[in-house]
Amino acid sequence: MECVVVGAGVSGLSCAIRLLERGHNVRVMAKEFSPDLVSDVAAALWYPFLAHPIEKTDRWGAETYTELMRLGEQEPMSGITMRLGREYLREVVELPGWRNNITHFRVLESNEIPKGWIFGWEFESPIIEMHHYMPWLLQRTRELGGIIEENIVEDLDEISAEVIVNCSGIGARDLCQDTEVKPVRGQIIYINQDPGFGRFDQQPETLTYTIARRDCTVLGGTAQNDDWSLELRDSDRETILQKCEAVWPELDRSKIIGESVGLRPSRSEVRLESEIVNGTLIIHNYGHGGAGVTLSWGCADEVVSLIEGS
């Protein structure tokens, strides 16, 4: 089939690759490409976050975990490594449904939990270095025969194709008149210091993370709903540092090397569904919030299934 993928972020390129692998002809159309996308400044850790419905995102996440782990083993240029992390919680909660689909998961002992938290677990997950991963996705798309086209898409009706895969992210708010799509602003700090293992509090109101990459550690974070600002804020920087120091007392502020801001394309639920408009099959795949990378390959596989089953 002749397919056009709208959007060149992690969701769009993952869909393009899966379609190309299945023998479809693919054009990727986008206004901007790596390194100028929100995907490029994602932290990025595999971990279901700010994404619903859970019964679907757990499945998509598990499928993506397997693929990211495979890529880390077989594609060294993809920039994926496996690391341990610990999630801290302020109340005892039901264990996550995805725990049985990953390589390592255990509940923490009380002496492993910092003051201020009462429960938690340790897990192993892929760390995705987006400054390597996004160029790798783009190169892989080209290697498989995908056509990359810089183009501003203002109306899906203007696209001539048998299938359109809409991975426009935050742009879907205007492109689809979908007012459910809103930004969740995230500010992060880069530091030249390794925490040994990741430390996380993934509740939106207390969001804290230290993600150890090979080149640096990413500190976060913020989850500010409907906030479109891309300006760095001193107040957010200080809040992030204080939160990270609470879970990582050895943090050395003198080793900070940079900062970034990005807007997560959030929605009450991920929109992954098909419709026929003027004889064209359109698959919508957007609204992944802070879990774009975490759900990417699972969602891409479902996009292919919807197309080939239509």
ABEGO torsion letter per residue (X at the ends): XBBBBBEABAAAAAAAAAAAAAGBBBBBBBABBOAABAAAABOBBBBBBGBOBAAAAAAAAAAAAAAAAAAAAABAAAGBBBBBBBBBBABBBBBBAAAAABABBBBBBAAABBBGBABEBBBBBBBBBAAAAAAAAAAAAAAAGBBBBBBBBABAAABBBABBBBBAEAAAAAAAGBAABBBBBBBBBBBBBBAGBBBBBABAAABBBBBBBAABBBBOBBBBBGBABABBBAAAAAAAAAAAAAABAABBAAABAEBBBBBBBBBABBBBBBBBBGGBBBBBBBGAEAAAAAAAAAAAAAAAAAAAAX
